[in-house]
């Protein structure tokens, strides 16, 4: 029996208005993602990948259509509700890490816990330390981001994304600025998260042949032009 869709995107369109013209960036996108899947969203720069990601994380709203996550229509949430929903349900990993430079590594990880206030205050430091250990960065807890390499910062960013134990992890070009060996290590962490029950969406324009993906969604000019469900490798 198929598991119920964890994410359901129903005919979403997104139009941006400029002074000169209207630009339709997403043109009627439909997709379903089940809980615990590792999904690759691929396409060239400007294809609509990041805009779709913004729809799936309630960072932005579609012009029309619906985005449902675990039955919640997230595009109907107001800005405050969307921020709270995102903090609890989604961990986002950015291409450029987005760590706060004035905070230590461990404080960067505790920040989402402080924002949402669902992890008891007396447990936040130990949880942050456990998350750093999970990504093999426990020795760097009290360093500042500037003292870390790009790959190390990205591992910290993954630990931060897990701070509030979200069910959905979204990664936007997470290895775009990393060397090939470091990229493999980062991608391996995402594979491990899927094995542990997380749903992971990875947006990339790079090679995905080394990933055990449940779905590959290829986007061009704001539309899904190919959608495959490869057999997972052993």
N, C-alpha and C positions, 0 to 999 in steps of 0.2 A: 504494500500500500504506500502510495506517495505521501510524503510529509506535506502538510499544508504550507503554502507559500509564506515565507518569512518576509520577503519584500515583493510587492506587486506594483508595477508601474503601468498605469492605464492611459495610453494615448496622450502622453504629455508633449506639449509644445512650449517653446520659450522664444519670445520675440523681444529683442532689445531695440529701443527707439533712439535713434540719433537725430541730430538737427536736420540731416539731409534725407534720411530714409529709415524704414523699419527693416531690421535684419532678423530673420528667423533662424535661430541657432539649433534648436531641436524641432524636428518635424514629425511628430506623431510616433513617439517611442513607446513600445510595449515590451515588458520583460517580467519574468518571475525568477526569484532566487529563493532557494530553500535554506533552512537553518543548517549551519555546519558546512556550507559549500565554500569552496575557494574559487572565486570568479575573476577572470581577467577581462578588463575593458581596454581594448586596444584601438589605435587609430593615430593618424598623423596629427601634428599640431594644428589647432583650428577646426578639428573635426566635430567638436562638441563634447569630448570626454569629460573635461573639467566642469562644464556646465551641467552635465548629467549628474556628476558627483555632487555638485551643490544642491541639486534637487533631492538626492537620496539622503542628504545629511541635514536638510531643512536650513541650509545656509541661504538659499534663495528659493523662490517659489515659481512653479511653472505658470505660463500665461493661461494655459488650459490643461485639463487632464488631472489625474490624481496620482499621488504616491502614498501607498499604504505600507507601513512597517508594523508587523505583528498586529494588524487590524486597525492601527491608528493612522488616520489620514493626516500626515504631517504637514501638508501644504495648507491646511486649514488652521494651524496653530498661529497665534500671534507671536510677535518677536520674543517676548518674555517666556512664553510657553515653549517655543522652539528651542531657546537656549537651554532651558531646564531639561527638555526631552533629550537634546543632543548630549548634554553633560552626563546624563545617566545611561544612555543607550548606545552612544557612538564614541569610538576612539579614532581620532584622525591623525594620520602620519603624513607630514608634508615633505615636499622635495627639499626645501631649504630649512628643515628641522624646526624652526620657530621656537627655539628655546630662549627663555629670557636671560640676557647676558649678565644681569646684575644678581641673579639668584644662583646658588650652588645647584649641582645636579640633583641632589636629594630634595631640595626645596622646589625645583621645577616639577618634580614628580608629585610632591604633596599638594601643589597648587590646585589641581582639579578636585582633589578631595576636599580642600578648604572651600572651594567655590560651591560644590554641591551639598556638602555636609551630610553625606550618607554613611561615610566611614567614621566611626567614633574617633574623636580627637586623640585619645590615648593609643590608638592602633595605627595611626597614619604613618608614623616614622618607620615602624617595623614592617608595614606593608610596602612602603617605598623601598626599603632595604631588600625585601624579598623579591620585588620586581626587578631591581638592579641585578640581583643574583641570577634571575631568570634570563637576563640578556648578557650575562657575564661582564657586568660593569660595576660590581660592588666595591671594587678597589678605588673607584673614582668618585664616590658619593659626595665628597666635600670639595671637589674641584669646581671651577667655573667652566661654562661651555667653551670659552676661548682657549682653554688648555687642552681641549680634546680634538682629535682628528674628525674628519667628516663622518667616517663610519662609526666612530664612537658616539658622536652626537646623534646619529640616526638611531643607534641602539637605545640611547637615553630617551629619544622621542617615542620609540615604541613602548618603552616602559611607562612613560607618561600617558600614552594612549590607553594603557591597561589600568590606569589608576583606580577608576571607579567600577572595574570589572564589567565593561560593556559587552553586550552580545555581538555587536557589529564593529569590525575594524575596517576602516577605509584608508587606503594608502594611495596618495596622488604622486606618481612618479618617484617612489621612495628611494630608488637607486640611481636616479638620473645624473647625480653629480659624484658618483662613487666609482672607484676602479672595479674591475671585473671580479677580483677575488673577494673584496668587501661586499660587493653586490650579492654574490652567492651566499655569503653568511647571513645577510639581512633577509634574503628571500627564504632561506632555510628557517629562520625564526617565524616567518609568516606561515610556512607549511606546518610547523609544530603547533602554532596557535589553532589551525584548522583541526589538527589531530586531537586537540584538547577541547573541541566543541565550538570554537568561535566561527562566525561567518566573516570571511575576509574578501573585500573587494579591492583589487589592485588595478589602478589605471596606469598604463604604460604605453610607450611607442617602441619599446625595446623587445628583445627576444624573450619568449615565454616558454621555449622548448624544455627548459629544465624544471618547470613547475608542474605539480600534480593538480591541474585545474579540473574542476567539475564542469565549468562552462567557460567558453571564450566568446565574448561579445565584441564584434568588430564594427566600429562606427566610422562613417564617412559622410561629410556634408550634413550632419545632424540627423542621420538615419542609421538604423542597424542594417548593415549590408550583408552580414554573415553572423550566424549564431550556431556554434558547435558545442557539443557536449562530449569531449574526448573521454575515452576509457582511461580511468586513473591508472598510473603505473604502480607497480608494486614497490 
